[in-house]
Amino acid sequence: MSNDLDTIIATLNDVGLDYRGAFHPNEDDGLPDCGFADVAGTLILVGNIGGNMWPAFEAGRRDEKNALDNWTKRVLGDVVSDLKKQFGEISALYPSDGPPYMPFQQWAIRGDTVFSSPLGPLIHPEHGLWHAYRGVLVFANKMDLPKKANLTSPCETCADKPCLSTCPVDAFEVGKYDVRMCAVHLTTTKGDSCLKYGCLARGACPIGPRRPYPENQTRFHMGIFRDNYAPKSQS
């Protein structure tokens, strides 16, 4: 790994975020104009693995709508300001920017060792489904990058696929997810286990840590999902 990448990873870790992979973008990657004098040279994925991010978020969050998105933009804005001193032109992009929204899953597959899963979210061979992408840093400079690991999806060798048979309201089928059914379930007393411990279907996956998020982080994510997708009359 290059010294430049080590510096970037350490700077991200200092604010509670994780390096999630990188690649050299081309015209097929759907990258917007970042205002550089030349074409973008390197895209670095930024996110969280398990609950690594949560202590930093809780320490720096504000009482506001879209608290996690806004915290991410503040801390990555500080990272950009810091790294510009060494690396020159940098731009930060976020999944919440849009519409139109940027192809973050496509970028993740390009830069990280992740694969489509039966539930929909991308699965990582080590972290399972317990990870997320919070933004990308786009550098004008083209950096030396480590070779991406040549691995196969763990879903290919998972014969039982417990993720598809664990949901208490059968919200999942291969290639299909009933978002409304899932969100309404979270408004009921029967949905409290999902609200407290996270999606039971996601937790049934044998890949990744058994208790990846602290309970307050799980309630935060699941509560936002419920509030955004359950019909208002149900909440």
FIVEX-624401 format. One record per residue (C-alpha): residue number from 1; x, y, z. Coordinates in nm, 2 decimals, decimal comma, always signed. Layout:
% residues N
+-----+--------+--------+--------+
| seq |      x |      y |      z |
+-----+--------+--------+--------+
| NUM |      X |      Y |      Z |
...
+-----+--------+--------+--------+
***
This chain:
% residues 235
+-----+--------+--------+--------+
| seq |      x |      y |      z |
+-----+--------+--------+--------+
|   1 |  +0,00 |  +0,00 |  +0,00 |
|   2 |  +0,14 |  +0,34 |  -0,09 |
|   3 |  +0,24 |  +0,60 |  +0,17 |
|   4 |  -0,03 |  +0,84 |  +0,02 |
|   5 |  -0,30 |  +0,59 |  +0,08 |
|   6 |  -0,17 |  +0,52 |  +0,43 |
|   7 |  -0,21 |  +0,90 |  +0,50 |
|   8 |  -0,56 |  +0,91 |  +0,37 |
|   9 |  -0,67 |  +0,60 |  +0,57 |
|  10 |  -0,52 |  +0,74 |  +0,89 |
|  11 |  -0,70 |  +1,07 |  +0,83 |
|  12 |  -1,03 |  +0,90 |  +0,78 |
|  13 |  -0,98 |  +0,68 |  +1,09 |
|  14 |  -0,92 |  +0,99 |  +1,30 |
|  15 |  -1,28 |  +1,11 |  +1,23 |
|  16 |  -1,44 |  +0,77 |  +1,28 |
|  17 |  -1,47 |  +0,66 |  +0,91 |
|  18 |  -1,31 |  +0,37 |  +0,72 |
|  19 |  -1,14 |  +0,34 |  +0,38 |
|  20 |  -1,36 |  +0,11 |  +0,17 |
|  21 |  -1,16 |  +0,07 |  -0,15 |
|  22 |  -1,05 |  +0,28 |  -0,45 |
|  23 |  -1,02 |  +0,28 |  -0,83 |
|  24 |  -0,92 |  +0,49 |  -1,12 |
|  25 |  -1,25 |  +0,62 |  -1,27 |
|  26 |  -1,32 |  +0,62 |  -1,65 |
|  27 |  -1,59 |  +0,77 |  -1,86 |
|  28 |  -1,82 |  +0,46 |  -1,80 |
|  29 |  -1,83 |  +0,52 |  -1,42 |
|  30 |  -2,09 |  +0,80 |  -1,42 |
|  31 |  -1,87 |  +1,04 |  -1,22 |
|  32 |  -2,00 |  +1,40 |  -1,23 |
|  33 |  -1,78 |  +1,69 |  -1,32 |
|  34 |  -1,58 |  +1,77 |  -1,00 |
|  35 |  -1,45 |  +2,10 |  -1,13 |
|  36 |  -1,09 |  +1,99 |  -1,17 |
|  37 |  -0,86 |  +2,14 |  -1,42 |
|  38 |  -0,80 |  +1,78 |  -1,56 |
|  39 |  -1,00 |  +1,46 |  -1,54 |
|  40 |  -1,04 |  +1,28 |  -1,20 |
|  41 |  -0,76 |  +1,04 |  -1,13 |
|  42 |  -0,86 |  +0,85 |  -0,82 |
|  43 |  -1,19 |  +0,77 |  -0,64 |
|  44 |  -1,17 |  +0,65 |  -0,28 |
|  45 |  -1,47 |  +0,50 |  -0,11 |
|  46 |  -1,54 |  +0,60 |  +0,24 |
|  47 |  -1,78 |  +0,44 |  +0,49 |
|  48 |  -1,81 |  +0,24 |  +0,80 |
|  49 |  -1,75 |  -0,12 |  +0,90 |
|  50 |  -1,97 |  -0,25 |  +1,18 |
|  51 |  -2,00 |  +0,00 |  +1,46 |
|  52 |  -1,66 |  +0,16 |  +1,41 |
|  53 |  -1,82 |  +0,49 |  +1,32 |
|  54 |  -2,07 |  +0,51 |  +1,60 |
|  55 |  -1,87 |  +0,67 |  +1,89 |
|  56 |  -1,75 |  +0,95 |  +1,67 |
|  57 |  -2,10 |  +1,02 |  +1,53 |
|  58 |  -2,25 |  +1,02 |  +1,88 |
|  59 |  -1,98 |  +1,26 |  +2,00 |
|  60 |  -2,03 |  +1,50 |  +1,71 |
|  61 |  -2,39 |  +1,47 |  +1,61 |
|  62 |  -2,64 |  +1,76 |  +1,63 |
|  63 |  -3,01 |  +1,76 |  +1,70 |
|  64 |  -3,12 |  +1,80 |  +1,34 |
|  65 |  -3,30 |  +1,62 |  +1,06 |
|  66 |  -3,07 |  +1,39 |  +0,85 |
|  67 |  -2,82 |  +1,39 |  +1,14 |
|  68 |  -2,59 |  +1,12 |  +1,00 |
|  69 |  -2,58 |  +1,26 |  +0,65 |
|  70 |  -2,50 |  +1,61 |  +0,78 |
|  71 |  -2,24 |  +1,48 |  +1,03 |
|  72 |  -2,07 |  +1,28 |  +0,74 |
|  73 |  -2,06 |  +1,60 |  +0,53 |
|  74 |  -1,91 |  +1,80 |  +0,81 |
|  75 |  -1,63 |  +1,55 |  +0,89 |
|  76 |  -1,55 |  +1,47 |  +0,53 |
|  77 |  -1,54 |  +1,84 |  +0,46 |
|  78 |  -1,27 |  +1,87 |  +0,73 |
|  79 |  -1,09 |  +1,57 |  +0,58 |
|  80 |  -1,09 |  +1,74 |  +0,23 |
|  81 |  -0,95 |  +2,06 |  +0,38 |
|  82 |  -0,68 |  +1,87 |  +0,55 |
|  83 |  -0,58 |  +1,65 |  +0,26 |
|  84 |  -0,58 |  +1,93 |  +0,01 |
|  85 |  -0,25 |  +2,06 |  +0,17 |
|  86 |  -0,08 |  +1,74 |  +0,05 |
|  87 |  -0,28 |  +1,61 |  -0,25 |
|  88 |  -0,42 |  +1,92 |  -0,42 |
|  89 |  -0,76 |  +1,91 |  -0,59 |
|  90 |  -1,02 |  +1,69 |  -0,40 |
|  91 |  -1,40 |  +1,67 |  -0,42 |
|  92 |  -1,63 |  +1,49 |  -0,18 |
|  93 |  -1,96 |  +1,33 |  -0,31 |
|  94 |  -2,24 |  +1,17 |  -0,11 |
|  95 |  -2,51 |  +0,91 |  -0,16 |
|  96 |  -2,77 |  +1,15 |  -0,04 |
|  97 |  -2,69 |  +1,41 |  -0,31 |
|  98 |  -2,96 |  +1,41 |  -0,57 |
|  99 |  -3,18 |  +1,34 |  -0,75 |
| 100 |  -3,03 |  +1,23 |  -0,98 |
| 101 |  -2,84 |  +1,01 |  -0,74 |
| 102 |  -2,49 |  +0,88 |  -0,82 |
| 103 |  -2,41 |  +0,51 |  -0,88 |
| 104 |  -2,26 |  +0,43 |  -0,54 |
| 105 |  -2,32 |  +0,06 |  -0,57 |
| 106 |  -2,15 |  +0,05 |  -0,90 |
| 107 |  -1,86 |  +0,24 |  -0,76 |
| 108 |  -1,84 |  +0,00 |  -0,46 |
| 109 |  -1,83 |  -0,30 |  -0,68 |
| 110 |  -1,55 |  -0,13 |  -0,88 |
| 111 |  -1,34 |  -0,04 |  -0,58 |
| 112 |  -1,42 |  -0,28 |  -0,30 |
| 113 |  -1,45 |  -0,66 |  -0,27 |
| 114 |  -1,83 |  -0,67 |  -0,25 |
| 115 |  -2,10 |  -0,86 |  -0,44 |
| 116 |  -2,48 |  -0,85 |  -0,48 |
| 117 |  -2,67 |  -1,04 |  -0,21 |
| 118 |  -3,02 |  -1,20 |  -0,21 |
| 119 |  -3,14 |  -0,93 |  +0,02 |
| 120 |  -3,02 |  -0,65 |  -0,20 |
| 121 |  -2,73 |  -0,48 |  +0,00 |
| 122 |  -2,38 |  -0,56 |  -0,11 |
| 123 |  -2,21 |  -0,84 |  +0,08 |
| 124 |  -1,84 |  -0,84 |  +0,18 |
| 125 |  -1,66 |  -1,17 |  +0,23 |
| 126 |  -1,54 |  -1,06 |  +0,58 |
| 127 |  -1,78 |  -0,79 |  +0,70 |
| 128 |  -2,09 |  -0,96 |  +0,56 |
| 129 |  -2,38 |  -0,72 |  +0,53 |
| 130 |  -2,26 |  -0,50 |  +0,82 |
| 131 |  -2,10 |  -0,21 |  +0,64 |
| 132 |  -2,20 |  +0,10 |  +0,45 |
| 133 |  -2,07 |  +0,36 |  +0,21 |
| 134 |  -2,10 |  +0,72 |  +0,34 |
| 135 |  -1,92 |  +0,91 |  +0,06 |
| 136 |  -1,64 |  +0,92 |  -0,18 |
| 137 |  -1,33 |  +1,13 |  -0,21 |
| 138 |  -1,24 |  +1,22 |  -0,57 |
| 139 |  -0,88 |  +1,32 |  -0,63 |
| 140 |  -0,74 |  +1,49 |  -0,94 |
| 141 |  -0,42 |  +1,30 |  -0,89 |
| 142 |  -0,38 |  +0,94 |  -1,00 |
| 143 |  -0,25 |  +0,74 |  -0,71 |
| 144 |  -0,09 |  +0,40 |  -0,69 |
| 145 |  -0,35 |  +0,16 |  -0,56 |
| 146 |  -0,33 |  -0,19 |  -0,43 |
| 147 |  -0,46 |  -0,47 |  -0,64 |
| 148 |  -0,82 |  -0,56 |  -0,56 |
| 149 |  -0,86 |  -0,90 |  -0,40 |
| 150 |  -0,98 |  -1,17 |  -0,64 |
| 151 |  -1,25 |  -1,34 |  -0,43 |
| 152 |  -1,59 |  -1,49 |  -0,50 |
| 153 |  -1,92 |  -1,40 |  -0,34 |
| 154 |  -1,99 |  -1,60 |  -0,02 |
| 155 |  -2,35 |  -1,62 |  -0,13 |
| 156 |  -2,24 |  -1,86 |  -0,41 |
| 157 |  -2,15 |  -2,13 |  -0,15 |
| 158 |  -2,43 |  -2,06 |  +0,09 |
| 159 |  -2,68 |  -2,34 |  +0,01 |
| 160 |  -2,94 |  -2,27 |  +0,29 |
| 161 |  -2,96 |  -1,89 |  +0,24 |
| 162 |  -3,11 |  -1,83 |  +0,59 |
| 163 |  -3,14 |  -1,46 |  +0,50 |
| 164 |  -3,44 |  -1,55 |  +0,28 |
| 165 |  -3,63 |  -1,75 |  +0,54 |
| 166 |  -3,58 |  -1,56 |  +0,86 |
| 167 |  -3,79 |  -1,24 |  +0,81 |
| 168 |  -4,09 |  -1,26 |  +1,04 |
| 169 |  -4,32 |  -1,10 |  +0,77 |
| 170 |  -4,16 |  -1,27 |  +0,47 |
| 171 |  -4,06 |  -0,94 |  +0,32 |
| 172 |  -3,77 |  -1,09 |  +0,11 |
| 173 |  -3,76 |  -1,31 |  -0,19 |
| 174 |  -3,48 |  -1,34 |  -0,44 |
| 175 |  -3,47 |  -1,01 |  -0,63 |
| 176 |  -3,77 |  -0,87 |  -0,44 |
| 177 |  -3,80 |  -0,67 |  -0,12 |
| 178 |  -4,14 |  -0,55 |  +0,02 |
| 179 |  -4,02 |  -0,22 |  +0,18 |
| 180 |  -4,36 |  -0,12 |  +0,30 |
| 181 |  -4,43 |  -0,45 |  +0,47 |
| 182 |  -4,10 |  -0,43 |  +0,65 |
| 183 |  -4,15 |  -0,07 |  +0,77 |
| 184 |  -4,50 |  -0,14 |  +0,89 |
| 185 |  -4,38 |  -0,44 |  +1,09 |
| 186 |  -4,14 |  -0,20 |  +1,28 |
| 187 |  -4,44 |  +0,00 |  +1,40 |
| 188 |  -4,58 |  -0,30 |  +1,59 |
| 189 |  -4,48 |  -0,46 |  +1,91 |
| 190 |  -4,39 |  -0,78 |  +1,72 |
| 191 |  -4,13 |  -0,57 |  +1,53 |
| 192 |  -3,94 |  -0,46 |  +1,84 |
| 193 |  -3,68 |  -0,73 |  +1,80 |
| 194 |  -3,59 |  -0,60 |  +1,45 |
| 195 |  -3,59 |  -0,25 |  +1,59 |
| 196 |  -3,36 |  -0,34 |  +1,88 |
| 197 |  -3,12 |  -0,59 |  +1,72 |
| 198 |  -3,15 |  -0,50 |  +1,35 |
| 199 |  -3,30 |  -0,67 |  +1,05 |
| 200 |  -3,34 |  -1,04 |  +1,15 |
| 201 |  -3,29 |  -1,15 |  +0,79 |
| 202 |  -2,97 |  -0,96 |  +0,77 |
| 203 |  -2,86 |  -1,10 |  +1,10 |
| 204 |  -2,92 |  -1,45 |  +0,98 |
| 205 |  -2,64 |  -1,43 |  +0,73 |
| 206 |  -2,35 |  -1,65 |  +0,85 |
| 207 |  -2,09 |  -1,40 |  +0,72 |
| 208 |  -1,96 |  -1,12 |  +0,95 |
| 209 |  -1,97 |  -1,04 |  +1,32 |
| 210 |  -2,26 |  -1,16 |  +1,53 |
| 211 |  -2,33 |  -0,83 |  +1,71 |
| 212 |  -2,19 |  -0,58 |  +1,46 |
| 213 |  -2,37 |  -0,27 |  +1,58 |
| 214 |  -2,44 |  -0,14 |  +1,93 |
| 215 |  -2,81 |  -0,14 |  +2,02 |
| 216 |  -2,84 |  +0,24 |  +2,00 |
| 217 |  -2,69 |  +0,24 |  +1,65 |
| 218 |  -2,93 |  -0,03 |  +1,54 |
| 219 |  -3,23 |  +0,16 |  +1,68 |
| 220 |  -3,11 |  +0,48 |  +1,51 |
| 221 |  -3,09 |  +0,32 |  +1,16 |
| 222 |  -3,41 |  +0,11 |  +1,19 |
| 223 |  -3,60 |  +0,40 |  +1,33 |
| 224 |  -3,51 |  +0,62 |  +1,04 |
| 225 |  -3,61 |  +0,35 |  +0,80 |
| 226 |  -3,95 |  +0,30 |  +0,98 |
| 227 |  -4,02 |  +0,67 |  +0,98 |
| 228 |  -3,93 |  +0,71 |  +0,61 |
| 229 |  -4,12 |  +0,41 |  +0,47 |
| 230 |  -4,41 |  +0,32 |  +0,70 |
| 231 |  -4,74 |  +0,49 |  +0,61 |
| 232 |  -4,80 |  +0,78 |  +0,84 |
| 233 |  -5,13 |  +0,64 |  +0,96 |
| 234 |  -4,94 |  +0,33 |  +1,09 |
| 235 |  -4,68 |  +0,52 |  +1,29 |
+-----+--------+--------+--------+
***
